[in-house]
């Protein structure tokens, strides 16, 4: 490991390590491309169907393969060289990204076929995410020393949220001012750049395995047994799970921009602006946390942050002004990032090196899939209760879980 002398008190300590900085840059470009793709898919589906339920189906079509593959992918991440998994899964994501561009080149194609090609491609991105989810955190711990785990996690979260600010804004601008296919093309170029950077990262051998003689089923379920046997880890995961599951109002932003905030011809731009708001708040909070980590009195901080997140969802539902909606979504991202940093730091510090892939897979089933299932829940709730009551319900359920 090419590791310069660095102090855990140095806010840039992890970024001074070459392999980690390349790894973080690759994830940034992948995230930026995926974020652009996400907002464009939501706008495109809404324009084609005018259905909040169909927007919810986007998340479900990605969550199904993600959940189905995550545990097996965690086992693979602990038995196959992790760079190889990163390269092949990123290549699969790259192909799916370019396929979205291809099916959108001719606008008449989707009018004739309906939305199933888009949902099919999103299903494929779920397959790629199923393998990338466990291997990303597992490989990160091989790039930085243990005392920098929290710092590295904070910077990864910061860069992801920068992408989550720029991505929706760029997606809204590109699809609103140029075209859907140009937006997809930009997304695909960014994913390609992330793939190239993944190729540059040095390959690291797997940590020594302690349970090679166990059967594959026993190894796959070992992550679940480890998490459910650790009260601190289980509590942090469960709290974040239900907050994400019920607080998935972000998926409904295209509907709110059109039907509630009455953005009119500027609805695409407002959608991108509001999608960027939570990540904007998360960036500011993330920069603060590089200097003041939230892991001191972590339990109290976790409870406060998730409660604040739920209150922000309720305020967003009640807002009728674009600036106020942006403000409460900004705060929701700040609160959410506190819980993200605490949860990931707990996972990294308490997980044995030879189980990181499998425990990360359990985290993915808890949290990663709950984002998409939360989108589906939001779509179903919006169809059943109405747009505003469904988001209020989600915020209240989040607070109730706390």
Secondary structure, DSSP 8 states (H G I E B T S, - for coil): -------TT-TTTGGGSHHHHHHHHHHHHHHHHHHHHHHHHHHHHHHHH--HHHHHHHHHHHHHHHHHHHHHHHHHHTTS-HHHHHHHHHHHHHHHHHHHHHHHSSHHHHHHH-SHHHHHHHHHHHHHHHHHHHHHHHHHTTTS-GGGHHHHHHHHHHHHHHHHHHHHHHHHHHHHHT-HHHHHHHHHHHHHHHHHHHHHS--------S-TTS-HHHHHHHHHHHHHT-HHHHHHHHHHHHHHHH--GGGGHHHIIIIIS--GGGHHHHHHHHHHHHHHHHHHHHHHHHHS-TTTTHHHHHHHHHHHHHHHHHHHHH--SHHHHHHHHHHHHHHHHHHHHHHHHHHHHHS-GGGHHHHHHHHIIIIIHHHHHHHHHHHHHHHHH-HHHHHHHHHHHHHHH-
